[in-house]
Amino acid sequence: MAAHPSSPPAYGRYNIAAVVGKILTAFVFSIPACKRSFLIYIPFPLMYTLSHFLILDIDLAQAFNSNWFHQANVLDALSITDSTPRLLAFCTVAGLGYGFGASIMALLVKEFFGLLDLTKLQPIQYACVIFGNMGGMFLPGYLKEATGTYCSSLLMSLVATTVTFLCFVTMYFAHPIGEAPRRVAKKELI
């Protein structure tokens, strides 16, 4: 099934959804009640994680009848969908999840660790982003050459995004943000 000629290609849809996710972030942070809710932690990283199931097909019969500790058996049970609507849904859901998550990275460092540690941790965070982008271009191609399928890189991405989501959940329970402190004007300024 081919996409409608006027609809953007899959990667274009991913980029559009990522921009919408970033705009949604601005909307959420403009509402004080939303800024201090679970909304910044749970739904969007979970969307990004679960988006992998829109693009990966799993042959459950083969998966349960095989030895999961053998790499070839795991990859044989996985395949990439050829359904255009699922590919477009993957791009939309992953783009929204990533767009929102990428927008709040710097904020989360400040919220969880405070301003004193921000100058130490932010360079580490951005270095990780740079190295992740460098590896993100090389690693899927290398794994495709080594295994003959992109399923290995999607499986690795699923594991990485699951770990990221679990970190968001852990941080949510370890550092509840709660109510925003009320600002009181200093008497000498009134």
C-alpha positions, 0 to 999 in steps of 0.5 A, spaced: 500 500 500 503 506 497 502 513 501 498 518 498 502 522 493 500 529 498 502 526 504 510 527 507 515 521 506 516 517 512 522 521 515 519 527 513 513 525 518 518 523 523 521 530 523 514 534 523 512 530 529 518 532 532 517 539 531 510 538 534 513 535 540 518 540 541 512 545 540 508 541 545 513 542 550 513 549 550 505 549 551 506 544 557 511 548 560 507 554 559 501 551 564 504 551 571 500 545 573 502 541 567 510 543 568 509 540 575 506 533 573 508 526 571 506 529 564 514 531 563 516 524 565 512 518 563 507 519 557 512 521 551 518 517 553 514 511 553 511 513 547 518 513 544 519 506 547 513 503 545 513 506 537 518 500 536 512 495 536 509 499 530 515 497 526 517 490 528 513 484 527 515 478 532 513 471 529 511 469 536 511 461 534 518 462 532 520 466 538 517 461 543 520 455 540 527 458 539 533 459 544 533 466 545 540 466 547 542 465 540 543 471 536 540 468 530 534 465 533 532 472 536 533 476 529 529 470 525 523 471 529 523 479 528 522 482 521 521 490 519 513 491 517 512 492 510 505 496 512 506 503 510 500 505 515 505 502 520 511 505 518 508 512 518 505 511 525 512 509 527 514 515 524 509 520 528 509 516 534 517 516 535 517 523 532 512 526 538 516 522 543 523 524 541 521 531 540 518 532 547 524 528 550 529 532 547 526 538 549 526 537 556 533 534 557 537 540 559 531 542 564 531 535 567 538 536 569 537 542 573 530 540 576 534 533 579 541 536 580 540 543 581 544 549 579 550 548 582 551 541 578 548 544 572 555 546 569 558 540 571 553 535 568 550 539 562 557 538 558 557 531 559 550 530 557 551 534 550 558 530 549 553 524 550 548 526 545 554 528 540 557 521 541 550 518 540 549 521 534 556 519 531 554 512 533 547 513 531 549 513 524 555 508 524 552 502 528 545 501 524 549 500 518 555 496 521 549 491 524 546 491 518 552 488 514 554 484 520 547 481 521 543 482 514 537 486 517 536 492 521 532 488 526 538 488 530 539 495 531 532 496 532 532 491 537 538 495 540 534 501 540 528 498 543 533 496 549 536 503 550 529 506 550 527 502 555 532 503 559 531 511 558 524 510 560 526 506 566 530 512 568 525 517 567 520 513 572 526 512 577 527 519 577 520 521 577 519 517 584 526 519 587 525 526 585 518 528 586 517 535 583 511 537 587 508 544 587 512 550 585 514 554 590 510 561 591 514 567 589 514 572 595 516 579 593 522 582 598 520 588 602 525 592 600 523 592 593 516 594 594 
